[in-house]
Amino acid sequence: MLPAALGPEGVLAIPNRNLVVSAGENSSRDDGIWGGLTIYQRTGRMTYPKVESANRADGTPIPWAALSGLAMDPGDMHTLYAIHDSFFQKSRIYTMDVSTDPAVIQEELVPRDTLGLLAAVDLNLVNSDDNTVNLDPEGIATRADGGFWIASEGSGGGVGGTPNLLLKVNASGVIERVVTLPGSVQARKVKYGFEGVASVGSGAAEKVYVAFQREWDGDPANRVRIGRYDTSTDTWSFYYYPLDTPASPHGGWVGLSELVSLGGDDFAVIERDNQAGPDASIKKIYRFSISGLTPRDDSSAGAFDVVSKTVVRNLMPDLMAPGGFVLEKVEGMAVLPNGDTLVVNDNDGVDDSNGETQLIRIPGLF
């Protein structure tokens, strides 16, 4: 089973060249959908899929799609954790074995609001029958003390809609802490909120960093927030990250899609445009440091310290290498202890998408 251009309506085999050609009829440039021909060649080696799942104890496969974030297991360089976004209800954390090709999703952990902490913030996000939760997880980070932080993206603008949330989840899936933004920041909200999360330090010294996808009300053009949450004082402060200028022939916007700690004051992000196919232009990994900078609370909005960034990898050649459609939503990244970097795209749960998921490994990037 292979990805094709959306809405395949014709197929042609060319046996003497070991080729099969499919024709896709659906096309909507504004939605990032392009009609086209997809040509497959039988070569004797498998290059797709890049991710599959093992079976549960009852023999049924673990369902997955819409992977929106990755995190490394600090104790096992062959294990990653992944999340799916709001396309599916009952949020889950997947355990993925990346020692094989394709990578294999081995387990699923279902977070639950057993302590009622999320219901106290937004009852609509909790399923009352079993305390499972319906979040929009866009970032996941492992904690030095065990368990995870999950960044859930909010919806709507201003104080309406769903809030952006940080959730501390233990290794059993129980939500132990729910963190909201200060009221003044929440009032600035637009729908492009939390897109990545990173944990630095442990115990009382733990700081949690989040990447906002796009500018919020009152932020300068092409400046997005990197938020810092101090777990010991329950306070927020912020830096600005400078975005590239859109370069696609179709315009659009540029934003952040992931945030990863590289240790100490150093971080890596995915910066991308919202374009796909031949309109895609900016899909990059940058690194930056907050050393020497001062995070400030929201009263300094518009004048936060700005980080300096350095490009580490242009992902466009990696996305073009399979020979197919250049995918829009490069959204998950994890850096392994040996410096290898893995990047995954969100396939939008196959809604107006061909469903393709690419998990790209870049050896020794960091």
PyMOL commands that set and color helices and strands:
alter all, ss='L'
color gray80, all
select helices_A, chain A and resi 15-17+29-31+117-121+123-125+183-186+203-205+277-279+298-300+316-320+348-350
alter helices_A, ss='H'
color red, helices_A
select strands_A, chain A and resi 8-14+19-24+36-41+51-53+67-73+76-84+93-97+103-109+137-142+148-152+165-169+175-180+194-200+207-212+223-230+235-242+254-263+266-273+283-289+309-314+330-335+341-345+359-362
alter strands_A, ss='S'
color yellow, strands_A
deselect
rebuild
show_as cartoon
